[in-house]
Amino acid sequence: MQKVSEALADWVPPGRPIYDQSLYPHRYAIDFLIGVGCSVIPEEIRYRIDREVMSKPNVKGKQRKRRYPEAFMARLMLNAWLKETGEDEDTAYRALADKHLDVNGIVQP
C-alpha cells in the first residue's frame, strides 16, 4: 500500500500538464513561441520570414495562399533570429522551454 506522502508526491492537479522529458527542450520551446510567447520574436524577423515563405510557390508551382503550420513557422523564425544574433541554439531552446514550463506551471523533475 502506498503511503500518503508518496501519493502526494506523485499527485498532479487535474487538468494540469505533466512534464514529458521527450518534449524538452525543443517542443516546449516551440509551444511557447506559438502560444503565449508569440510576441517574443522580433516583429522584423516575423515579417521577413512570413514574406519569404509567402513568396515561394506551393508544391503545384502556384502562388502560395497559406503559410506553413504554426510550429514550422515558429522554427523558421527562431532559426533566423538565432542566426542574426549569433546565439547558441541549445541555450536559446532551453531558455524558451524553461519559460514555457514556468508559465504553464509544469514542474520539471
N, C-alpha and C positions, 0 to 999 in steps of 0.2 A: 504494500500500500504506500502510495506517495504521501509525503509529509506536506503540511500546509505551506511551509516555507518554500519547498520545491515547486509546488503547484503555482504559487505566486510568482516565483522567479521566471517561470515559463509562460505565464499568462499574458495575453495581449488583449487590450480592449477590442470589442467587436467593431469591425469596420476600419480599424487602423492597419495600415500596410505593415507587413513584416519584412525585415531586411532579407535580401537574397544576394548572397555572395557572388553569384554568377552575373548579376546585373551591375556590379561595382567595378570600375567607375564609369564605364562608357555609357551604358543605358541610362543610369541615373543622371548623368551629366546631360544627355540629350533630352531626357524627360524634363529636366529643369528648364532647358532652353525652349522647349515647345510649350511649356506650361507657364508658371508664374514668372519665370526668369526670361521671358521672350524679349524684354526690353534691355537686357544686359548687353547684347551685341550692338555695337555702334550702328547708328542709322545709315551711315555711308557704306558700311560693309553689307548690311541687309539690302540696301538699294542696289548696290553694284552686283551682288550675286543674283538677285532677282532679275535684274536686267540681262545678265549673261545667260541665265537659264532660259528666259523667255525669248531670247534672240536665236536660240538654237532650234532647228527644225525637229519635229517629232519623228517617230520611227517610220512614218509614212512619207517623210520628206516635206510635210506641210508645216505651216506656221503653228507653233505651239499655242494651245489655248489654256492649258493647265500647268501648274508648277509640279515639281516632283513631290512625293509625300513629305509631310512636315519633318519627320526625323531625318530624311536625306537632305532636305534644305538646311536644317539646323547644322548638320555635319559640314556641309559645304561652307556655310557662313563661319562656323567656328574655325575650320581649317584655314580659311582666308584670313581671318583675324589673327590667328597664331602665326601665320606666315608673315603677316605685316608687322607684328610686334616682336617676332623672334622668340617668343616664349616657349618653354618646354611643354610639349604636348601632354605628357603624362601628368605633370604638375597641374596643368590647367584642367584636365579632365577630373582629377581627384578633387580639386577645389570646387568645381561645379557640382560634382556628385555629393560632396560633403554638404554643400549649401542645400541641395535638394533633400537630403536626409534630414537636415535641421528644420527646414521649412515644413516638411510633412510629418515631423515627429517620429521618424523611423530611427530606431536605436540600432546602432552598429555594434555587434559583439566585440 
